Each structure stands twice: as C-alpha cells, then as structure tokens.
Amino acid sequence: MHVGAIEPGERAVVVDDLVATGGTLSAAIRLLERAGADVVECACLIGLPKFKDFYKLNGKPVYILVESRK
C-alpha cells in the first residue's frame, strides 16, 4: 500500500482470494487501521472450513463466497 492511499476516517472493505488462518486478513486490517481507515468487513472468495473459527478477525465480520468441501 502506498503513502496516501487511505485518508483518515475512510471506510474500507478488505477482499482476499482465500482465507485459511486469517493471517493475511489480520495484517491487512492492521495496516489499514494504522493508516487511519475504518475497516468495516472482509470478504473472501474461498474459505477453508476447518479454520472457520478464525473467520471473525478483530471483531470484523468475514463473508465467504465458496467453502471447500471437507
């Protein structure tokens, strides 16, 4: 993310291709919040069901389009 990409107080949605443990989403949320953004939710294309308990990060809801089968 480059300097000035987010203005303080802007609302943001984090979109990722795959969520497993939530590490990438958590890092993105922290980066945006340090820049002054208000991250309201996260969305992912694919979710791994065995890590479903991690799908709520820092109090942010996470929406999954497709979950892989067990």
C-alpha positions as CSV (number, residue, x, y, z in Angstrom):
1,M,0.0,0.0,0.0
2,H,1.4,3.4,-0.9
3,V,1.5,6.5,1.2
4,G,-1.7,8.5,0.8
5,A,-3.8,5.6,-0.5
6,I,-6.1,5.9,2.5
7,E,-7.3,9.1,4.1
8,P,-8.0,9.1,7.9
9,G,-11.6,8.2,8.5
10,E,-12.3,6.4,5.2
11,R,-14.2,3.2,5.4
12,A,-12.7,0.1,3.8
13,V,-13.5,-3.5,2.9
14,V,-10.7,-6.0,2.7
15,V,-11.1,-8.5,-0.1
16,D,-8.9,-11.6,-0.4
17,D,-8.9,-14.7,-2.6
18,L,-8.5,-17.3,0.1
19,V,-8.9,-17.4,3.9
20,A,-7.3,-20.2,5.9
21,T,-5.9,-19.0,9.3
22,G,-6.8,-15.3,8.7
23,G,-3.2,-14.1,8.9
24,T,-3.3,-12.1,5.7
25,L,-6.7,-10.5,6.6
26,S,-5.4,-9.6,10.0
27,A,-2.3,-8.0,8.6
28,A,-4.3,-6.0,6.1
29,I,-6.7,-4.8,8.8
30,R,-3.9,-3.7,11.0
31,L,-2.2,-1.9,8.1
32,L,-5.4,-0.1,7.1
33,E,-6.2,0.9,10.6
34,R,-2.7,2.3,11.2
35,A,-3.3,4.4,8.1
36,G,-6.5,5.7,9.8
37,A,-9.1,3.7,7.9
38,D,-12.2,2.2,9.4
39,V,-12.3,-1.4,8.2
40,V,-15.9,-2.4,8.3
41,E,-15.8,-6.0,7.0
42,C,-13.8,-8.6,5.0
43,A,-14.8,-10.7,2.0
44,C,-13.1,-13.8,0.6
45,L,-13.7,-15.9,-2.5
46,I,-12.7,-19.2,-0.9
47,G,-12.7,-20.3,2.8
48,L,-11.3,-23.4,4.3
49,P,-13.9,-24.8,6.7
50,K,-11.5,-26.4,9.2
51,F,-10.4,-22.8,10.1
52,K,-13.9,-21.4,10.4
53,D,-13.4,-20.2,14.0
54,F,-10.8,-17.7,12.7
55,Y,-13.3,-16.1,10.3
56,K,-14.0,-13.2,12.6
57,L,-11.0,-11.0,12.9
58,N,-10.6,-8.1,15.2
59,G,-14.3,-8.0,15.5
60,K,-14.8,-7.6,11.8
61,P,-17.3,-9.9,10.0
62,V,-15.9,-12.1,7.2
63,Y,-18.0,-13.2,4.3
64,I,-17.1,-16.2,2.2
65,L,-18.3,-16.9,-1.3
66,V,-17.3,-20.6,-1.6
67,E,-16.2,-23.0,1.1
68,S,-14.3,-26.1,0.1
69,R,-15.7,-29.5,1.0
70,K,-14.4,-31.4,3.9
